[in-house]
Amino acid sequence: MKKNIGSIVLTVGLIISLFYNFQLKEYKEVQQHNYNLKLNHGLQIGIKESINNLDVVIKTLKDKSPKEQIIRSLGDLIVSLKVGEEAFTFLDSDFQEEGQASSYLIYNTFRDFYAYAKVDLMGDIASNQFSLDLDSRNKLVNDIGILKKDLEYIDSQFNEDVLKDQSPKWIEDKWKELVTERINQHPDFKLYERMKMEYNL
């Protein structure tokens, strides 16, 4: 009788254990799927869409478009950069859970790009700090071109095929390496001067 009870208890315990292991596996798979979705969302809109929007801003400046049109194109850029920032802010808990890493530098980079586009570009154009004469436009095209090329370079290092096998810690370290490299490449760029001091790079 005792053997039968012991067998029943072991069987029930095994069934419960299998059930919870299955549930946990399913939960982990869902979490991994959500993590990948958020990561791709942040990179697709935060980087790729921002590159497209930077192209439009550069075109409006080169085409001698009116101030209002330039400001509208900058508005689109600001939105895509904000999405990148928010996506990686939400990913911070996933980074910590998945690999004892942080997305702090990534979302702050997007935040700095966002502030630059909103204050240094849109704000100064709206308040006529930039006269939008030929020299001012050329200076803006040059500065915005630096940001565009650097985002393109970062994008080339963070495609989906590369990322799918990488840990959050790798992503964090790689981002720091790339951002440091780009900042040192353009030490006189106003935005990067601030970032270098802010992050002590």
Contacts in CASP RR format, 6 or more apart in sequence:
PFRMAT RR
TARGET T0000
AUTHOR 0000-0000-0000
METHOD contacts of the structure
MODEL  1
MKKNIGSIVLTVGLIISLFYNFQLKEYKEVQQHNYNLKLNHGLQIGIKES
INNLDVVIKTLKDKSPKEQIIRSLGDLIVSLKVGEEAFTFLDSDFQEEGQ
ASSYLIYNTFRDFYAYAKVDLMGDIASNQFSLDLDSRNKLVNDIGILKKD
LEYIDSQFNEDVLKDQSPKWIEDKWKELVTERINQHPDFKLYERMKMEYN
L
31 94 0 8 1.000
34 94 0 8 1.000
35 91 0 8 1.000
35 94 0 8 1.000
35 98 0 8 1.000
36 164 0 8 1.000
38 87 0 8 1.000
38 90 0 8 1.000
38 91 0 8 1.000
38 94 0 8 1.000
39 87 0 8 1.000
39 91 0 8 1.000
39 163 0 8 1.000
39 171 0 8 1.000
40 160 0 8 1.000
40 163 0 8 1.000
41 83 0 8 1.000
41 87 0 8 1.000
42 83 0 8 1.000
42 84 0 8 1.000
42 87 0 8 1.000
42 88 0 8 1.000
42 91 0 8 1.000
43 155 0 8 1.000
43 158 0 8 1.000
43 163 0 8 1.000
45 80 0 8 1.000
45 83 0 8 1.000
45 84 0 8 1.000
45 87 0 8 1.000
46 80 0 8 1.000
46 81 0 8 1.000
46 83 0 8 1.000
46 84 0 8 1.000
46 87 0 8 1.000
46 110 0 8 1.000
47 84 0 8 1.000
47 151 0 8 1.000
47 154 0 8 1.000
47 155 0 8 1.000
47 158 0 8 1.000
48 155 0 8 1.000
49 80 0 8 1.000
49 83 0 8 1.000
50 77 0 8 1.000
50 80 0 8 1.000
50 81 0 8 1.000
50 84 0 8 1.000
50 113 0 8 1.000
50 151 0 8 1.000
51 148 0 8 1.000
51 151 0 8 1.000
51 152 0 8 1.000
51 155 0 8 1.000
53 73 0 8 1.000
53 76 0 8 1.000
53 77 0 8 1.000
53 80 0 8 1.000
54 77 0 8 1.000
54 144 0 8 1.000
54 145 0 8 1.000
54 147 0 8 1.000
54 148 0 8 1.000
54 151 0 8 1.000
55 148 0 8 1.000
56 73 0 8 1.000
56 76 0 8 1.000
56 77 0 8 1.000
57 70 0 8 1.000
57 73 0 8 1.000
57 74 0 8 1.000
57 77 0 8 1.000
57 121 0 8 1.000
57 144 0 8 1.000
58 141 0 8 1.000
58 144 0 8 1.000
58 145 0 8 1.000
58 148 0 8 1.000
59 65 0 8 1.000
59 73 0 8 1.000
60 69 0 8 1.000
60 70 0 8 1.000
60 73 0 8 1.000
61 70 0 8 1.000
61 137 0 8 1.000
61 140 0 8 1.000
61 141 0 8 1.000
61 144 0 8 1.000
62 137 0 8 1.000
62 141 0 8 1.000
64 137 0 8 1.000
67 125 0 8 1.000
67 126 0 8 1.000
67 132 0 8 1.000
70 125 0 8 1.000
70 132 0 8 1.000
71 122 0 8 1.000
71 125 0 8 1.000
71 126 0 8 1.000
74 117 0 8 1.000
74 118 0 8 1.000
74 121 0 8 1.000
74 122 0 8 1.000
74 125 0 8 1.000
75 117 0 8 1.000
75 122 0 8 1.000
77 117 0 8 1.000
78 114 0 8 1.000
78 117 0 8 1.000
78 118 0 8 1.000
78 122 0 8 1.000
81 110 0 8 1.000
81 113 0 8 1.000
81 114 0 8 1.000
81 117 0 8 1.000
82 110 0 8 1.000
82 114 0 8 1.000
84 107 0 8 1.000
84 110 0 8 1.000
85 107 0 8 1.000
85 110 0 8 1.000
85 111 0 8 1.000
85 114 0 8 1.000
86 107 0 8 1.000
87 107 0 8 1.000
88 103 0 8 1.000
88 106 0 8 1.000
88 107 0 8 1.000
88 110 0 8 1.000
89 103 0 8 1.000
89 107 0 8 1.000
91 103 0 8 1.000
91 106 0 8 1.000
91 107 0 8 1.000
92 102 0 8 1.000
92 103 0 8 1.000
92 104 0 8 1.000
92 107 0 8 1.000
94 168 0 8 1.000
95 101 0 8 1.000
95 102 0 8 1.000
95 103 0 8 1.000
95 168 0 8 1.000
95 171 0 8 1.000
95 172 0 8 1.000
96 102 0 8 1.000
96 168 0 8 1.000
98 167 0 8 1.000
98 168 0 8 1.000
99 167 0 8 1.000
99 168 0 8 1.000
99 169 0 8 1.000
100 169 0 8 1.000
101 167 0 8 1.000
101 168 0 8 1.000
101 169 0 8 1.000
101 171 0 8 1.000
101 172 0 8 1.000
102 172 0 8 1.000
103 168 0 8 1.000
103 171 0 8 1.000
103 172 0 8 1.000
105 172 0 8 1.000
105 175 0 8 1.000
105 176 0 8 1.000
105 179 0 8 1.000
105 199 0 8 1.000
106 171 0 8 1.000
106 172 0 8 1.000
106 175 0 8 1.000
108 198 0 8 1.000
108 199 0 8 1.000
109 175 0 8 1.000
109 179 0 8 1.000
109 195 0 8 1.000
112 191 0 8 1.000
112 194 0 8 1.000
112 195 0 8 1.000
112 198 0 8 1.000
113 147 0 8 1.000
113 191 0 8 1.000
116 147 0 8 1.000
116 190 0 8 1.000
116 191 0 8 1.000
120 190 0 8 1.000
120 191 0 8 1.000
121 140 0 8 1.000
121 144 0 8 1.000
123 129 0 8 1.000
124 130 0 8 1.000
125 132 0 8 1.000
130 136 0 8 1.000
130 140 0 8 1.000
143 189 0 8 1.000
143 190 0 8 1.000
143 191 0 8 1.000
146 186 0 8 1.000
146 189 0 8 1.000
147 191 0 8 1.000
150 182 0 8 1.000
150 185 0 8 1.000
150 186 0 8 1.000
153 178 0 8 1.000
153 182 0 8 1.000
154 175 0 8 1.000
154 178 0 8 1.000
154 179 0 8 1.000
154 182 0 8 1.000
157 174 0 8 1.000
157 178 0 8 1.000
158 171 0 8 1.000
158 174 0 8 1.000
163 171 0 8 1.000
166 174 0 8 1.000
179 195 0 8 1.000
179 199 0 8 1.000
179 201 0 8 1.000
180 201 0 8 1.000
182 192 0 8 1.000
183 192 0 8 1.000
183 195 0 8 1.000
183 196 0 8 1.000
183 201 0 8 1.000
184 201 0 8 1.000
186 192 0 8 1.000
187 193 0 8 1.000
187 196 0 8 1.000
195 201 0 8 1.000
END
